[in-house]
Amino acid sequence: MSIIDNFEKLLAGGQDNALLRYSLGNGYLKAGDAATAVQHLQRALAHDHAYSAAWKLLGKALAEAGDAPAAMAAYRTGIEVAEHKGDKQAAKEMQVFLKRLEKAQAG
């Protein structure tokens, strides 16, 4: 049984929270299923809008799913959230990822 299976079992058993959804999103992204990762990360953020790591991973998942505009929007929101929380490292990382995407889109 994979880690994704274990997390899905917890979800099916009625547990649904930001950390579980983040973990599922991370697992699916590592498994190459960016679209499913996006769904779980969006649910993680519905549970906790201020979850900086989930914003960062959502941006990555959206980029891997081929939706650069949505990825850039996720990073922008994530940067605002992280700065508001004082999570400077996450904000810096997302700024780097955002700049890379903007550069790729420009040319």
MILUMZA-504573 format. One record per residue: residue number from 1; x, y, z of N, C-alpha, C, CB in turn. Coordinates in Angstrom, 2 decimals. Each point is the difference from the previous one (the first is absolute). Last residue first. Glycine has a CB too. Layout:
BEGIN
+-----+---------+---------+---------+---------+---------+---------+---------+---------+---------+---------+---------+---------+
|   i |     n_X |     n_Y |     n_Z |    ca_X |    ca_Y |    ca_Z |     c_X |     c_Y |     c_Z |    cb_X |    cb_Y |    cb_Z |
+-----+---------+---------+---------+---------+---------+---------+---------+---------+---------+---------+---------+---------+
| NUM |       X |       Y |       Z |       X |       Y |       Z |       X |       Y |       Z |       X |       Y |       Z |
...
+-----+---------+---------+---------+---------+---------+---------+---------+---------+---------+---------+---------+---------+
This chain:
BEGIN
+-----+---------+---------+---------+---------+---------+---------+---------+---------+---------+---------+---------+---------+
|   i |     n_X |     n_Y |     n_Z |    ca_X |    ca_Y |    ca_Z |     c_X |     c_Y |     c_Z |    cb_X |    cb_Y |    cb_Z |
+-----+---------+---------+---------+---------+---------+---------+---------+---------+---------+---------+---------+---------+
| 107 |    9.11 |   35.19 |  -22.75 |    0.71 |   -0.20 |   -1.20 |    0.84 |   -1.11 |   -0.28 |   -0.15 |    2.05 |    0.11 |
| 106 |   -3.21 |   -0.40 |    3.32 |    0.38 |    1.18 |   -0.79 |    0.81 |   -0.35 |   -1.24 |   -0.02 |    1.32 |    2.11 |
| 105 |   -1.33 |   -4.58 |    1.16 |   -1.18 |    0.47 |   -0.73 |    0.35 |    1.17 |   -0.92 |   -1.45 |   -0.75 |    1.90 |
| 104 |    4.77 |   -1.00 |    0.98 |   -0.34 |   -1.01 |   -1.02 |   -1.19 |    0.45 |   -0.84 |    0.88 |   -1.81 |    1.51 |
| 103 |    0.36 |    4.49 |    2.16 |    1.05 |    0.05 |   -1.03 |   -0.31 |   -0.98 |   -1.13 |    1.69 |    0.67 |    1.75 |
| 102 |   -4.46 |   -0.73 |    2.02 |   -0.21 |    1.24 |   -0.74 |    1.01 |    0.12 |   -1.14 |   -0.90 |    1.10 |    2.07 |
| 101 |    1.41 |   -4.71 |    0.89 |   -1.18 |   -0.16 |   -0.86 |   -0.26 |    1.24 |   -0.84 |   -0.97 |   -1.56 |    1.70 |
| 100 |    4.44 |    1.76 |    1.46 |    0.33 |   -0.97 |   -1.05 |   -1.16 |   -0.20 |   -0.97 |    1.54 |   -1.16 |    1.60 |
|  99 |   -2.20 |    3.85 |    2.22 |    0.85 |    0.68 |   -0.99 |    0.38 |   -0.94 |   -1.14 |    0.89 |    1.48 |    1.81 |
|  98 |   -3.30 |   -3.29 |    1.82 |   -0.83 |    0.91 |   -0.77 |    0.82 |    0.70 |   -1.08 |   -1.46 |    0.34 |    2.00 |
|  97 |    3.72 |   -3.07 |    1.08 |   -0.80 |   -0.82 |   -0.92 |   -0.87 |    0.88 |   -0.90 |   -0.02 |   -1.88 |    1.68 |
|  96 |    2.47 |    4.04 |    1.72 |    0.91 |   -0.58 |   -0.99 |   -0.78 |   -0.79 |   -1.04 |    1.84 |   -0.12 |    1.73 |
|  95 |   -4.23 |    1.78 |    1.92 |    0.41 |    1.10 |   -0.87 |    0.93 |   -0.49 |   -1.10 |   -0.24 |    1.59 |    1.92 |
|  94 |   -1.04 |   -4.59 |    1.47 |   -1.07 |    0.21 |   -0.97 |    0.31 |    1.16 |   -0.93 |   -1.63 |   -0.91 |    1.65 |
|  93 |    4.66 |    0.05 |    1.84 |   -0.02 |   -1.13 |   -0.94 |   -1.06 |    0.20 |   -1.07 |    0.82 |   -1.52 |    1.82 |
|  92 |   -0.62 |    4.65 |    1.70 |    1.16 |    0.11 |   -0.89 |    0.00 |   -1.10 |   -1.05 |    1.30 |    1.06 |    1.85 |
|  91 |   -4.57 |   -1.24 |    1.53 |   -0.26 |    1.12 |   -0.90 |    1.14 |    0.16 |   -1.00 |   -1.32 |    1.15 |    1.81 |
|  90 |    1.81 |   -4.33 |    1.61 |   -0.99 |   -0.45 |   -0.99 |   -0.29 |    1.12 |   -1.00 |   -1.02 |   -1.56 |    1.71 |
|  89 |    3.85 |    2.67 |    1.86 |    0.63 |   -0.98 |   -0.89 |   -0.97 |   -0.48 |   -1.08 |    1.49 |   -0.71 |    1.89 |
|  88 |   -3.02 |    3.68 |    1.59 |    0.85 |    0.64 |   -1.00 |    0.62 |   -0.99 |   -0.99 |    0.47 |    1.74 |    1.68 |
|  87 |   -4.63 |   -1.28 |    1.65 |    0.68 |   -1.19 |   -0.53 |    0.89 |    0.45 |   -1.16 |   -1.92 |   -1.56 |    0.70 |
|  86 |   -1.36 |    4.16 |    1.98 |    1.40 |    0.10 |    0.39 |    0.83 |   -1.19 |   -0.45 |   -0.72 |    1.34 |    1.94 |
|  85 |   -4.08 |   -0.22 |   -2.78 |    0.29 |   -0.89 |    1.13 |    1.42 |    0.17 |    0.53 |   -1.63 |   -1.61 |   -0.95 |
|  84 |    0.23 |    4.05 |   -2.86 |   -0.90 |    0.39 |    1.09 |    0.27 |   -0.83 |    1.26 |   -1.74 |    0.65 |   -1.70 |
|  83 |    4.00 |   -1.76 |   -2.27 |    0.52 |    1.26 |    0.56 |   -0.85 |    0.46 |    1.17 |    0.90 |    0.63 |   -2.24 |
|  82 |   -2.35 |   -4.43 |   -0.11 |    1.23 |   -0.28 |    0.72 |    0.58 |    1.26 |    0.64 |    0.46 |   -1.89 |   -1.57 |
|  81 |   -4.25 |    2.31 |   -1.22 |   -0.34 |   -0.74 |    1.22 |    1.25 |   -0.22 |    0.85 |   -1.91 |   -1.15 |   -1.20 |
|  80 |    2.49 |    3.12 |   -3.04 |   -0.73 |    0.90 |    0.90 |   -0.29 |   -0.67 |    1.34 |   -1.02 |    1.13 |   -1.99 |
|  79 |    2.90 |   -3.79 |   -1.36 |    0.99 |    0.97 |    0.48 |   -0.66 |    0.97 |    0.98 |    1.28 |   -0.18 |   -2.17 |
|  78 |   -4.06 |   -2.91 |   -0.03 |    0.84 |   -0.65 |    0.99 |    1.04 |    0.95 |    0.59 |   -0.35 |   -2.14 |   -1.19 |
|  77 |   -2.31 |    3.58 |   -2.42 |   -0.80 |   -0.09 |    1.23 |    0.83 |   -0.60 |    1.12 |   -2.10 |   -0.23 |   -1.35 |
|  76 |    4.15 |    0.33 |   -2.81 |   -0.23 |    1.38 |    0.47 |   -0.80 |    0.01 |    1.30 |    0.07 |    0.81 |   -2.38 |
|  75 |    0.63 |   -4.97 |    0.20 |    1.22 |    0.50 |    0.61 |   -0.20 |    1.42 |    0.55 |    1.35 |   -1.44 |   -1.55 |
|  74 |   -4.89 |   -0.43 |   -0.86 |    0.17 |   -0.71 |    1.27 |    1.25 |    0.49 |    0.72 |   -1.15 |   -2.02 |   -0.96 |
|  73 |    0.37 |    3.65 |   -3.36 |   -0.99 |    0.56 |    0.94 |    0.14 |   -0.66 |    1.37 |   -1.58 |    0.47 |   -1.92 |
|  72 |    4.19 |   -2.19 |   -1.57 |    0.49 |    1.32 |    0.39 |   -0.96 |    0.67 |    1.00 |    1.13 |    0.23 |   -2.24 |
|  71 |   -2.47 |   -4.31 |    0.40 |    1.16 |   -0.21 |    0.88 |    0.54 |    1.34 |    0.48 |    0.56 |   -2.13 |   -1.22 |
|  70 |   -3.97 |    2.15 |   -1.98 |   -0.53 |   -0.36 |    1.32 |    1.13 |   -0.23 |    1.00 |   -2.01 |   -1.04 |   -1.09 |
|  69 |    3.25 |    1.93 |   -3.40 |   -0.68 |    1.16 |    0.60 |   -0.56 |   -0.30 |    1.40 |   -0.58 |    0.75 |   -2.31 |
|  68 |    2.69 |   -4.37 |   -0.14 |    0.92 |    1.02 |    0.51 |   -0.72 |    1.22 |    0.58 |    1.66 |   -0.78 |   -1.69 |
|  67 |   -2.80 |   -4.34 |    0.57 |   -0.81 |    1.21 |    0.18 |    0.86 |    1.09 |    0.65 |   -2.12 |   -1.40 |    0.23 |
|  66 |    3.30 |   -3.38 |   -1.14 |   -0.03 |    0.82 |   -1.22 |   -0.82 |    1.26 |    0.10 |    0.32 |   -2.07 |   -1.21 |
|  65 |    0.99 |   -1.44 |    4.53 |   -1.22 |   -0.35 |   -0.73 |   -0.15 |    0.84 |   -1.27 |   -1.08 |   -0.67 |    2.17 |
|  64 |    4.62 |    1.50 |    0.83 |    0.23 |   -1.32 |   -0.59 |   -1.21 |   -0.48 |   -0.79 |    1.55 |   -0.53 |    1.89 |
|  63 |   -1.94 |    4.58 |    0.47 |    1.01 |    0.15 |   -1.06 |    0.25 |   -1.33 |   -0.69 |    1.07 |    1.88 |    1.28 |
|  62 |   -3.89 |   -1.91 |    2.44 |   -0.64 |    0.67 |   -1.13 |    0.97 |    0.18 |   -1.16 |   -1.53 |    1.17 |    1.60 |
|  61 |    3.25 |   -2.90 |    2.40 |   -0.90 |   -0.97 |   -0.63 |   -0.70 |    0.61 |   -1.21 |   -0.35 |   -1.10 |    2.22 |
|  60 |    3.08 |    3.92 |    0.44 |    0.81 |   -1.00 |   -0.71 |   -0.89 |   -0.99 |   -0.76 |    1.80 |    0.22 |    1.75 |
|  59 |   -3.91 |    2.93 |    1.03 |    0.63 |    0.66 |   -1.14 |    0.81 |   -0.98 |   -0.84 |    0.09 |    2.11 |    1.31 |
|  58 |   -1.85 |   -3.70 |    2.70 |   -1.06 |    0.21 |   -0.99 |    0.56 |    0.68 |   -1.24 |   -1.72 |    0.16 |    1.85 |
|  57 |    4.53 |   -0.66 |    1.86 |   -0.16 |   -1.25 |   -0.72 |   -1.11 |    0.09 |   -1.05 |    0.81 |   -1.22 |    2.03 |
|  56 |   -0.09 |    4.96 |    0.73 |    1.22 |   -0.25 |   -0.78 |   -0.16 |   -1.27 |   -0.83 |    1.38 |    1.16 |    1.76 |
|  55 |   -4.79 |   -0.08 |    1.28 |    0.01 |    0.95 |   -1.13 |    1.19 |   -0.27 |   -0.90 |   -1.16 |    1.73 |    1.42 |
|  54 |    0.92 |   -4.17 |    2.53 |   -1.00 |   -0.47 |   -0.96 |   -0.09 |    0.94 |   -1.19 |   -1.29 |   -1.07 |    1.87 |
|  53 |    4.08 |    2.21 |    1.74 |    0.56 |   -1.13 |   -0.74 |   -0.98 |   -0.53 |   -1.04 |    1.38 |   -0.58 |    2.01 |
|  52 |   -2.83 |    4.05 |    0.97 |    1.01 |    0.45 |   -0.97 |    0.53 |   -1.15 |   -0.86 |    0.61 |    1.82 |    1.58 |
|  51 |   -5.23 |   -0.97 |    1.02 |    0.97 |   -1.10 |   -0.03 |    1.02 |    0.28 |   -1.11 |   -1.75 |   -1.67 |    0.88 |
|  50 |   -2.45 |    4.11 |    0.56 |    1.30 |    0.55 |    0.36 |    1.12 |   -1.05 |    0.01 |   -1.20 |    1.71 |    1.34 |
|  49 |   -3.54 |   -2.63 |   -2.12 |    0.43 |    0.93 |   -1.06 |    1.42 |    0.54 |    0.24 |   -2.40 |    0.63 |   -0.33 |
|  48 |   -0.33 |   -5.11 |    1.81 |    0.91 |    0.97 |    0.62 |    0.60 |    0.90 |   -1.08 |    0.54 |   -1.62 |    1.88 |
|  47 |   -4.02 |   -1.50 |   -2.97 |    0.05 |   -0.24 |    1.45 |    0.81 |    1.08 |    0.71 |   -0.21 |   -2.47 |   -0.42 |
|  46 |    0.03 |    2.51 |   -4.21 |   -1.36 |    0.28 |    0.46 |   -0.09 |   -0.21 |    1.51 |   -0.93 |   -0.69 |   -2.25 |
|  45 |    4.89 |   -0.46 |    0.07 |   -0.10 |    1.44 |    0.18 |   -1.41 |    0.43 |    0.38 |    1.83 |    0.29 |   -1.64 |
|  44 |   -1.02 |   -4.81 |    0.64 |    0.82 |    0.35 |    1.17 |   -0.14 |    1.48 |    0.31 |    1.63 |   -1.85 |   -0.55 |
|  43 |   -3.61 |    0.30 |   -3.37 |   -0.79 |   -0.36 |    1.18 |    0.78 |    0.30 |    1.29 |   -1.17 |   -1.80 |   -1.33 |
|  42 |    3.39 |    2.42 |   -2.73 |   -1.07 |    0.99 |    0.11 |   -0.88 |   -0.27 |    1.21 |    0.03 |    0.29 |   -2.50 |
|  41 |    3.23 |   -3.43 |    1.47 |    0.61 |    1.21 |    0.55 |   -1.02 |    1.13 |    0.11 |    2.20 |   -0.69 |   -0.97 |
|  40 |   -3.50 |   -3.38 |   -1.04 |    0.22 |   -0.18 |    1.43 |    0.60 |    1.25 |    0.64 |    0.31 |   -2.46 |   -0.39 |
|  39 |   -0.97 |    2.45 |   -4.31 |   -1.29 |   -0.12 |    0.69 |    0.19 |   -0.11 |    1.51 |   -0.96 |   -1.12 |   -2.02 |
|  38 |    4.80 |    1.09 |   -0.75 |   -0.63 |    1.33 |    0.05 |   -1.30 |   -0.07 |    0.78 |    1.05 |    0.60 |   -2.22 |
|  37 |    1.12 |   -4.65 |    1.29 |    0.71 |    0.77 |    1.03 |   -0.64 |    1.37 |    0.17 |    2.14 |   -1.22 |   -0.52 |
|  36 |   -3.58 |   -1.46 |   -2.99 |   -0.57 |   -0.45 |    1.27 |    0.66 |    0.73 |    1.16 |   -0.50 |   -2.26 |   -1.00 |
|  35 |    2.25 |    3.19 |   -3.23 |   -1.40 |    0.42 |    0.04 |   -0.68 |   -0.41 |    1.31 |   -0.09 |   -0.18 |   -2.50 |
|  34 |    4.62 |   -1.19 |    1.48 |   -0.13 |    1.40 |    0.42 |   -1.45 |    0.44 |    0.13 |    2.17 |    0.46 |   -1.10 |
|  33 |    0.65 |   -5.02 |    1.08 |   -1.40 |    0.33 |   -0.26 |   -0.28 |    1.41 |    0.51 |   -0.69 |   -2.44 |    0.16 |
|  32 |    4.87 |   -0.21 |    0.34 |   -0.19 |    0.49 |   -1.36 |   -1.42 |    0.34 |   -0.37 |    1.91 |   -1.35 |   -0.56 |
|  31 |    0.24 |   -0.05 |    4.85 |   -0.37 |   -1.15 |   -0.84 |   -0.26 |    0.43 |   -1.45 |   -0.98 |   -1.13 |    2.03 |
|  30 |    1.92 |    4.36 |    1.34 |    1.19 |   -0.86 |   -0.13 |   -0.25 |   -1.18 |   -0.91 |    0.70 |    0.69 |    2.29 |
|  29 |   -4.35 |    2.04 |   -1.26 |    0.96 |    0.74 |   -0.83 |    1.27 |   -0.81 |   -0.21 |   -0.94 |    2.16 |    0.86 |
|  28 |   -2.34 |   -3.89 |    2.02 |   -0.42 |   -0.09 |   -1.40 |    0.96 |    0.77 |   -0.91 |   -2.38 |   -0.22 |    0.75 |
|  27 |    3.18 |    0.47 |    3.89 |    0.14 |   -1.37 |   -0.48 |   -0.35 |   -0.14 |   -1.46 |   -0.50 |   -0.79 |    2.28 |
|  26 |   -0.24 |    4.92 |   -0.12 |    1.43 |   -0.25 |   -0.15 |    0.24 |   -1.40 |   -0.57 |    0.48 |    1.56 |    1.91 |
|  25 |   -4.88 |   -0.42 |   -0.80 |    0.46 |    0.79 |   -1.13 |    1.48 |   -0.25 |   -0.29 |   -1.71 |    1.73 |    0.55 |
|  24 |   -0.11 |   -3.70 |    3.29 |   -0.51 |   -0.64 |   -1.21 |    0.47 |    0.75 |   -1.25 |   -2.02 |   -0.81 |    1.28 |
|  23 |    3.05 |    2.76 |    2.81 |    0.76 |   -1.24 |   -0.16 |   -0.45 |   -0.78 |   -1.24 |    0.31 |   -0.11 |    2.48 |
|  22 |   -2.74 |    3.94 |   -1.23 |    1.34 |    0.39 |   -0.46 |    0.83 |   -1.25 |   -0.29 |   -0.12 |    2.15 |    1.35 |
|  21 |   -4.05 |   -2.84 |    0.60 |   -0.15 |    0.40 |   -1.40 |    1.34 |    0.44 |   -0.59 |   -2.37 |    0.69 |    0.45 |
|  20 |    2.28 |   -1.72 |    4.13 |   -0.27 |   -1.21 |   -0.79 |   -0.11 |    0.35 |   -1.48 |   -1.18 |   -1.04 |    1.97 |
|  19 |    1.65 |    4.63 |    1.03 |    1.23 |   -0.80 |   -0.09 |   -0.20 |   -1.26 |   -0.83 |    0.68 |    0.89 |    2.22 |
|  18 |   -4.44 |    1.96 |   -1.35 |    0.99 |    0.63 |   -0.88 |    1.25 |   -0.86 |   -0.16 |   -0.87 |    2.23 |    0.71 |
|  17 |   -3.58 |   -4.88 |    0.41 |    0.58 |    1.22 |    0.55 |    1.10 |    0.50 |   -0.93 |   -0.55 |   -0.74 |    2.35 |
|  16 |   -3.10 |   -3.50 |   -1.31 |    0.21 |    0.95 |   -1.08 |    0.49 |    1.29 |    0.61 |   -1.80 |   -1.07 |   -1.44 |
|  15 |    0.08 |   -4.39 |    2.55 |    0.96 |    1.04 |    0.36 |    0.22 |    0.90 |   -1.20 |    1.13 |   -1.52 |    1.67 |
|  14 |   -3.97 |   -2.37 |   -1.82 |   -0.61 |    1.17 |    0.60 |    0.98 |    1.08 |    0.44 |   -1.77 |   -1.50 |    0.71 |
|  13 |    2.47 |   -2.81 |   -3.16 |   -0.46 |   -0.28 |    1.36 |   -0.56 |    1.21 |    0.73 |    1.67 |   -1.79 |    0.05 |
|  12 |    0.34 |    2.02 |   -4.39 |   -1.25 |   -0.76 |   -0.12 |   -0.60 |   -0.33 |    1.36 |    0.85 |   -0.97 |   -2.14 |
|  11 |    3.36 |    3.06 |    2.06 |   -1.01 |    0.91 |   -0.53 |   -1.35 |   -0.70 |   -0.11 |    1.79 |    1.24 |   -1.25 |
|  10 |    1.89 |   -3.84 |    2.48 |   -0.34 |    0.93 |    1.08 |   -1.10 |    0.95 |   -0.44 |    2.35 |   -0.16 |    0.88 |
|   9 |   -0.62 |   -2.67 |   -4.14 |   -0.78 |   -0.79 |    0.97 |   -0.42 |    0.89 |    1.18 |    1.26 |   -2.10 |   -0.67 |
|   8 |    1.65 |    3.87 |   -2.54 |   -1.36 |   -0.09 |   -0.55 |   -0.91 |   -0.78 |    0.95 |    0.94 |    0.09 |   -2.34 |
|   7 |    3.63 |    0.17 |    3.42 |   -0.65 |    1.29 |    0.18 |   -1.44 |   -0.03 |   -0.52 |    2.23 |    1.12 |   -0.19 |
|   6 |    0.37 |   -4.96 |   -0.49 |   -0.21 |    0.19 |    1.44 |   -0.73 |    1.32 |    0.26 |    2.07 |   -1.34 |    0.48 |
|   5 |   -0.74 |    0.39 |   -4.89 |   -1.10 |   -0.88 |    0.41 |   -0.33 |    0.20 |    1.48 |    0.69 |   -1.67 |   -1.75 |
|   4 |    3.05 |    3.89 |    0.08 |   -1.23 |    0.61 |   -0.52 |   -1.20 |   -0.84 |    0.41 |    1.25 |    0.97 |   -1.95 |
|   3 |    2.95 |   -2.67 |    2.91 |   -0.31 |    1.10 |    0.91 |   -1.28 |    0.71 |   -0.45 |    2.45 |    0.29 |    0.52 |
|   2 |   -2.08 |   -5.36 |   -2.04 |    0.82 |    1.20 |   -0.12 |   -0.42 |    1.05 |    1.03 |    0.31 |   -0.47 |   -2.44 |
|   1 |   -0.49 |   -5.11 |    2.44 |   -0.85 |    1.18 |    0.00 |    0.90 |    1.24 |    0.00 |   -1.87 |   -1.24 |    1.24 |
+-----+---------+---------+---------+---------+---------+---------+---------+---------+---------+---------+---------+---------+
